[in-house]
Amino acid sequence: MTIEGPEHDPQGLDLAKRIARAARGAAPKPAPKKRRPVERTDEPTVLGDLLKEVIAEEGWTREVSVHQLLARWPALVGPVNAAHSVPEHYAETVLTVRAESSTWATSLRSIAPQLVAVLNEQLGQGTVSRVIVRGPEAPNWKKGKRSVPGRGPRDTYG
């Protein structure tokens, strides 16, 4: 699944350094965004709380919520439907789901409005406006430069 968004450090070093600085109570390096100062305390800080602050500051709340929710795909669509489908892409409030067969795609299309309602209930209204369900991709039978156009797979079986 792909989440569209700003450029991101694939190793996460920048994010890890900011979390470590916040945990030590050190002032963060100047950034283009205005940040609130980190308060120094002698009490240990829970890493999860610091991570939530960084997520909120960077504006990643919706994307993180979508990823957490889609990790619970079987609970959303039921274990049978989840065994035959996978969320593939989310961008601009549209969720794309890939089904393993056209029959399962039809079944998921029939529950798409309920799925949109559940996702918006969990993530907040307007997070998902539409669910697109796609069936399996057909295999590509074209092999090599000299294949005959229009004959399809019949040529490979003699």
ABEGO torsion letter per residue (X at the ends): XBBBEBBBBAAGAAAAAAAAAAAAGBBBBBBABBBBBBBBBABBBBAAAAAAAAAAAAGAAAAAAAAAAAAAAAAAAEAAAAAABBBABBBGGBBBBBBABAAAAAAAAAAAAAAAAAAAAAAEBGABABBBBBBBBBBBABBEAABBBGAEAAAAAX
